[in-house]
Every structure is written in C-alpha cells, then in structure tokens.
Amino acid sequence: MMIDPIERWLEAGNSIVVAPGWRGSGDEHWQTRWCEQYPELIRVEQRDWNNPRAAEWVAGLETTLDKAPGRTVLVAHSLGCVTVGHWSALTRRAHQIGGALLVAPADVTRDEAPDSFQGFMPLPARPLPFPSVVVASDNDPTCTLDRATALAATWGSELVPLSGVGHINVDSGHGDWPVGVKLLRQLVRKLGRMN
C-alpha cells in the first residue's frame, strides 16, 4: 500500500502549518477538516478573526512557526495568503519554509473589502523566497482571476486556475476539498524530491 505523501512528510519530522483567513475556518471548512484528518497539522490561531490587523496576524503566524519542527509547508486561505506575503517580507526565518499552498487569495484592494483589510495594504511587491502554488477560481467574489494571476506573478508562484469553484470555502460547497488534498500531496512530494 502506498504511503500518503502528507503522512510521509510529517513522519520525516516536518510540519504543515494551516493559516485560515478572515473569520477563521469553521467546523465544515476544508482547513478544519484537514486538521482533523491529519492531527499533526499545526493551525495558526489569531486573537481576533473578525477584525484582522496585519501586524498582529503576521506576528501570529511567526509565533506559530516557532513551534513548527523541520521544514514547513504553509497552507493558507484567503486573507491567510496575504498574511503569508507580508510575513515573508519581514521574517528572517523564510528558510524554514519548504513551500506554500495559497488558496483563493483575498484581494484586499477591492472596493467591497472590509475596512479592516486596509491595514494589509500595500502588499509587498516581491517574490516569495520559497516555492509556492496559488489556487484561484474564475468566479471568486473576493478576488478576480486576473488579480489572482497578478498576485501569483508577483509572488513567483505557480498558478492553478479552477473553474466555477467560488471562494473555495464552505459557502461554495467545499468541505473535504479532495482536489486541494491532491494539490498538497503533489507539493510535498515535489519538496521531498528536492531534499
């Protein structure tokens, strides 16, 4: 029987850190379900999920990564992706990150963005210092595919465009999100070969 690449990554002493977005990820969200399926995953906790402050969220990610052993894969959703972008421009620990799966990044510049997102502007216009994959939908109400494509280009990320999957959250019908698990497995398998 083939060993799950995610389990192999974790058993090798590495980490996967899950970074939710605005309002956190509820019980039915794929990030929460993944943490149930793989109890070794480490989840970022923020003091206030509903009123995000960029500096506080970046510090929350840094604090979580302090506890993450080995090489780390980040799995971020929505505003969590933007937080990763800010964190990577400020930290001295980017070498700890093996790679990142950045799902449905939020466009903090859009007119309808919550006022609290203003503190996340401007976004650092520099490539991420680790391999990354941006997964984006062509009908995400929080970020157009054009904007997600531009973010992927800025971050130096591989872009995986999906059709008709919304914000890739519970509201768009994504619970376990097996496509995402497949993408995460592909990423950790690739990183394992780079060792």
Secondary structure, 3 states (H helix, E strand, C coil): CCCCHHHHHHHCCCEEEEECCCCCCCCCCHHHHHHHHCCCCEECCCCCCCCCCHHHHHHHHHHHHHCCCCCEEEEEECHHHHHHHHHHHHCCCHHHEEEEEEECCCCCCCCCCCHHHHHHCCCCCCCCCCCEEEEEECCCCCCCHHHHHHHHHHHCCEEEEECCCCCCCHHHCCCCCHHHHHHHHHHHHHHHHHC
